[in-house]
Amino acid sequence: LVLSSIAKTNRLLILHEANITGGVGSEISAYINENGFELLDAPIKRVASIDTPVPFSAAIENEVYLPMSRLENSIIETINY
């Protein structure tokens, strides 16, 4: 499914809640690099939780787990690459 989508758009942006390092997005990225690299016209972009301990403040927790502030810029960068 992911490969067929990349074949249409030639781009991939992965958004997930896990940490950026070692998260599920890393595995998806590795799979695409091994099996669909030739389909890509831009680097794979990952938007995920930052690599940090879980904060106790709800406001800070939202910035760690819901990277909405980074999502828009990542989408624009991927489209315009």
N, C-alpha and C positions, 0 to 999 in steps of 0.2 A: 504494500500500500504506500509506504513512504517513498520507495523507489519510483513508483508510477507518478506520484505527485512531483518529485524532483525532476522527472523527465519532462513534465509540463512547464515548470517554473524555472528550472535550473538553479534553484536556491533552496536553502534550508535554514530555518530559525527554530531552535529547540527551546521551549519554555517549560520549566518544571520547578517543583517546590524544593527538591533535594539540594544539597550543597553543590556548587559548581564543580568541585573536585570530587571525583568518585561517584557522582550521581548517575541516575539513569540516562541523562542526556549525554554523558561521556560514552556510554555503551552504544547509544544510537549513532553518535558521531563516529565512533570507531567502525561500526558496521557499514556506514555510508562511505567512509574513506576506503574500506576494503572492497566494497561491492558496487559502488556507484560514483566513484570519484570523477570519472569521465563525463558524468552528467552535469556536474557543477560548473557554474560560471562565476561563483563567488565563494569565499570561505564560509564554512559552516559557522553560524553564530549561536552561542548558547546564552540564555538568560535564566539565571537560577538564584537560589539563596547564596549569599556570600559565605565564605568559609570562616565562620566565627561561632563561638559558643552561643547557645540560646539565651537571648536577653530576657529580663524579667519585666521590663516596661512594655506595655501593649503597643505604644506608639513606635518604639524602636523595633519591636518584633514584626510589625507590619512592613517596615523597610527591609528587614532581613528576609522574610518569607514571601512577601508579595512585591516583587521587583517592578511594579508598574511604572515607577519613575525612570527605570532603565529600559523598559520595553519599547516605548515609542522611538527612542533614539536608535535602538537596535534594529527595529523594523526599517526605519529610513536608511540606515547604513547598508543593510542587506539589499534593499531594493536598488539603491543608487550605486552599488559597487560596480 
